[in-house]
């Protein structure tokens, strides 16, 4: 069966790219011919460009537009390097189709188009509902399904928007979502009952990631992965590092952090391959990130997932795996301890099985 995946595969975000890779590899392991459809929406591409007409046009007032241009000028080198880091992974590991040009000049006619995962239904990210991710492109596929589609957790959806969603859901043969909250909202507002499936990164075996992982040159380190500037979180990582008598390695895609922090080695514009390697070979991981928590558990690391306002997904995963004790506050005075992985493999296998069964049924 020829399958096309529609997701944010070009986002400069490790979780976004690796969830696409994970879903691709899972579908291939099931015997399908799989491509990632090369759809490049302006609201994702804007992060790759120093000067984005899309970003500038969505700034209010001349002052904010000028700020956008100045920021683009200062970040030209960083954005280019960051884009190249992710492109190196896509070119090697993703089976990307020719670029999608709309309207279609010829029918592509995938047997199935799989929409998801990621926040492809988010009106905040997509500046409304993007018809490409809602199965509204004639000739793209014979039928549409979703896998762990998400609206994100910070959108305000009006009653009128829910009515629009209800009609759009009819475009899909099968639907699964990423969060329980969205599952409940679809039942409440659209009278549609759908399953919650695992984030795709949790579907493959560790070998799939080990194959791509690049071993770092630093032998022993505490890995710190955080998507935002959180001084108290870095301080937590440094306290653990002092207990282990080793440096902190701080990994980022593009974002600038304060440099020159004693005991901290900063690694910028890291490729997804290097990102996986930093997790695989870390002595300890400290993270404020759902996917940081995911890869800590996949590689069976001793880790700490720090509490924050967006911790619902990480907390839910840790509870399902019986590892909720690894969720701590950055201000906690923690004495380093080993993670007890007894029984985790069995629990994760059960979760995988149910998600794989959904895919099998939806594709049959």
Buried (B, 14 or more C-beta within 10 A) or exposed (E): BBBBBBBBBBBBBBBBBBBBBBBBBBBEBBEBEBBBBBBEBBBBBBBBBBBBEBBBEBBEEEEEBEEBBEEBEEBEEBBBEBBEBBBBBBEEBBBBBEEBEEEEEEEBEBBBBBBBBBBBBBBBBBEEBBEBBBBEBEEBBBBBBBBBBBBBBEEEBEEEBBEBBBEBBEBBBBBBBBBEBBBEBBEEBBEBEBBBBBBBBBBBEBEBBEEBBBEBEBEBBBBBBBBEEBEEBBEBBBBBBEEBEBBBBBBBBBEEBEEEBEEBBBBBBBBBBBBBBBBBBBBBBBBBBBBBBBBBBBBEBBBBBBBBEBBEBBBBBBEBBEBBEBBBBBEEEBEBEEBEBEEBEEEBEEBBEEBBEBBEEBBE
